[in-house]
Amino acid sequence: MSDRPVSSQATHATQWMRRPERSNLATLRLMSWISLRLGRPAGRLLLWPITVYFVLFAPLARRASEAYLRRALDRRPGIGDVVRHFHCFASTILDRIYLLADRFDLFEIEIEGEAAMRRLIASGEGALLFGAHLGSFEATRAVGRRLPGLSIALTMFEDNARKIKQTLDAINPAARPHIIPLGQLDTMLQVRDALDQGRLVGLLADRSLEADETREIRLLDGTARIPVGAFRMAAMLRRRVVFMAGLHFGGNRYRIRFVEIADFRGLARGNRAAAIDQAMQDYAAELDRCCRLAPYNWFNFFDFWTAPDELTE
């Protein structure tokens, strides 16, 4: 892993920030109405025109899908692979409606690492949950039914928090989570307070803002950049870090994966840099495992890799 900081992320990792939003609240409300009243089978019929639309009219996302799938599948992807990738993304968006509406009965959800999570919750110490734009974050809401005492706070930027609020107001206002806004002076204090209350604090650690420092990591036999900020915060707060992913395996099947990747408790200041490096490597290793296990679950539809020429090979 390279320790070389990057001061500007105007390429690769922040392309997602400049992409125009293709959805709107009216569309979400319509899709929610159709799905909740006519049922999930009817809702899933909507996925095919949505998938075809994006495959045909989102060329940047399509090329990014091809570049990623070439790595995850270890072969040149065909158009069928790209369609399956977009369809998996659309499926998790549809299922988000049911999961936010607490319709967990519609799904078969397996939990890996459940025993360890029970012990963590019972300890009352709190921990950081590091996810990614991989699979369904909403699927993890089902964990609360199996793990009594679970309390999660989410960290996100203000614009994303507003979109989440609009989404939940359209589907299930009662499901609104505790949100800690990122990028504010007291963000770390709010995170610390939530952890001290025994909460699990979740964030997506695979994307950054333009001012964020990133480091190169090895991922899927290539090189990508991951923001350092989340890992540095975990080290400063001296907390445990658990990798989390809700992988979709088609139909109504999900697998939620919890793996502890770092424990910064008792960390000596002089060892902080090395511990952060190791945590980032372990995070990347879990991303790699999940991408190979469920390759169509990667939802970073932009040039995530540091070798952009591979998109045109």
Summary of the structure (lengths in Angstrom):
residues: 313
radius of gyration: 19.0
end to end distance: 25.5
largest distance: 58.9
contacts: 976
relative contact order: 0.19
helix: 53%
strand: 19%
